[in-house]
Every structure is written in structure tokens, then in C-alpha cells.
Amino acid sequence: MPTSEFAVRTSERLQVIDVTPEVGEAVSASGVQDGIAVVSVPHTTCAVVVNEGDPDLWEDILKSLTGLVPVGGRYRHNEKYAGMPGEQNAHAHIISSMVGNSRSIPVREGRLDLGTWQRVLLLELDGPRTRTVRVSVLGL
Ligand code: ZN
């Protein structure tokens, strides 16, 4: 199963990044014509989704998620690591758990089989950081 990865440098604490071009390149490079691409991140404070490529919508998504799970809320994880600025990130762990760290996307004729409005999006929940995105392509 060909697996490749690429790095994404995020610039904000909360940010959505369209990684569709990089994922598409990984699928092309795999040589798989028909199968499934599993896009995953080996992290606990970001997530992967498939949705529309509209930056205003991305703000809505981030605002809605952090409305449910506020940044800087009262969390045991943050209290345990009080004084460690980089670990005040329970909101990011919780949202990542809810949303998930991977998506599976059909591959057809050597390309991601996405709908017209669908993009592969990385949700940064505790940036800025350098994130690794892995693409495993399974031929069927
Ligand atoms: Zn943490």
C-alpha cells in the first residue's frame, strides 16, 4: 500500500487549510487507478474533513466548533499543565476527537473522486505548528 506524506506549516491557532492539491498529487504518484485514499494526520490536536472550499464557511466551522468546545475553557488537561503555554489545548484534543483525524476518499481513474464543491481540509486547532499529512492509497 503506497503511503506518502507531506508537511503543512500552519500560521494561526485556529485555521483551515485546503490540502486537496497535495493529496491529489499523492494519489497520482501512487499509480492507483481505482481504490481508496486514506488521508490522516498523526496528531491529536488537528483534524481532517471533506467540505467546501469557502474561507467564510471555514470561519463558520471554526466558530461553531469552538462555540461547542471553547478555547480556554476549564479543562482538567489544561489545569494539569498549568504554566505550560503549549499545553493549554484541551479544546483542540476534544474537537479532534469529535471530528476525527482521517477521511477516506474514493479514487477513480487515478484521481480523487470528489464532488464539485468538495475539498480535503486540514483543521488546525492548536497552531501554529508544522503538521504531517499522510496519504495511503489502496488499490481495489
Ligand atoms: Zn495537550
Boltz pocket constraint, residues with backbone or C-beta under 6 A from the ligand:
constraints:
  - pocket:
      binder: B
      contacts: [[A, 77], [A, 86], [A, 87], [A, 88], [A, 89], [A, 90], [A, 93]]
      max_distance: 6.0
